[in-house]
Amino acid sequence: MEVKKNQDYIVTIEDLSVEGEGIGKISEGELGNENGFPLFIKDTVIGDVAKVRVIKVKKNYGYGRLMEIITPSPNRVKPLCPVARQCGGCTLQCMTYEEQLKFKRRKVENNLRRIGGLKDIEVPMTLGMEKPWRYRNKAQVPFGSDKGGICAGFYAGRTHTIIDSEDCLIAPEINQTIIREIKSFMEEYHVAPYDEERGTGIVRHALIRVGFHTGQILVCLVINADSLPHADKLTERLLKIQGMTSVCLNINKKKTNVILGEKVVNLFGPGYLEDKIGEVTFQISPQSFFQVNPSQTEVLYKKALEFAGLTGQETVWDLYCGIGTISLFLARSAKKVYGVEIIPAAIEDARGNAARNGLDNTEFFVGKAEEVLPEWYEKRDSKEERHADVIVVDPPRKGCDSVLLDTITAMHPDRIVYVSCDSATLARDLKYLTEKVCNEGKEGEYRYQVEKVQPVDMFPWSAHVETVVLLQRKNM
Ligand code: SAH
């Protein structure tokens, strides 16, 4: 029997996809197919027996919509958020938090075993949050119109339909007041929201950043114009909110899904925000990357620091360093830290942050890690000069270039600390690093071995997981 769109089936959820969708198979009896036909079904949890409607059919799998839970899984919870099902953000809201941590641990372990070839690796439990709500320090709220009125909130899953909602349970409560003030300003002064289809209207997004340690707030309104009519009135309203430190505009007149444009116009304050991670203070401009979950960032960086095993004597490289967060965190316990990052503005922030914290044992380079490091390496004359004690990498989802991995191993570091936001590319890179036999002269051959792995939950209720890995050099 063929699986058809719009047909209903009863399935038992047996597994979870990497994105956190439940996977259930349409059984043999109904289809005459030996292995069954897998359906990916959002909002379901392993152990659920559910009635699902097929919404999309591909050759070997399909997508289903949950119609009814027939027998709930013991790990199912009622989502706390009233708009959990519509929202494209938190895909795991039907799962107990404990189960999410287990799911993420398993995901990392499976990838390291299957893709990384690390057959016997045991991954410890994901480090989670005590209270996994209101953790995000950054929100990008889309604005649009709905039946003539202004709506602001979030995009429905896989669409650009805006669901009007002021509160988001993973964002600070103050965001509601900010969104309300912006909406009422727009209504009073007839400032139209952006219309994505036609490219008309003005207000596209509100970027809100809150410094969890400092209490500072930055609001940056992304507009489809060169200026905002009655901008002073907006500033006036926002300044009534306690902690408001910077109000600015970001100009984005392109027809694009990219949220921020290049130009920033300051309306009030310094145009950036300050916050702390541990003892280190950071200046963060609207466009710079900054980890969104500050309390778990501290957990992550402490793990990275522990794995780096610094005594104060080491030379350390922090590749993909952003605004220097990990670099400065490590610089307090190292002799010298070099940082490399592709975005020039982030490196400016990094240098400023180093100076602000009196960490003058740091040096930052702008460029691609896979170009900067090999060039630097080529220019050193001796093996001693090329040597680094510890190398930290924290690449974007696509992982590291093999040219970079080759230079890293050639630098003969005692330890490599790999921080990753995508365990599949992490596993691929670990396979490369651990299978490689290195030889850099008189010490003879050596290789790298995975010593420790630690998943950290930076994004509760989503399927993402961050992982820190320690690789140790073994002489052969
Ligand atoms: N370690 C930082 C940033 C990690 S995010 C932190 O924890 O805050 C990854 C960073 O890599 C981003 O800042 C991105 O701009 C940068 N990046 C992306 N591709 C790069 C490349 N090829 N070389 C160097 N940096 C790169």
Residues whose N, C-alpha, C, O or C-beta is under 5 A from the ligand:
A	BS01	SAH	F289 Q291 Y320 C321 G322 T325 I326 V340 E341 I342 I343 G367 K368 A369 E370 D394 P395 P396
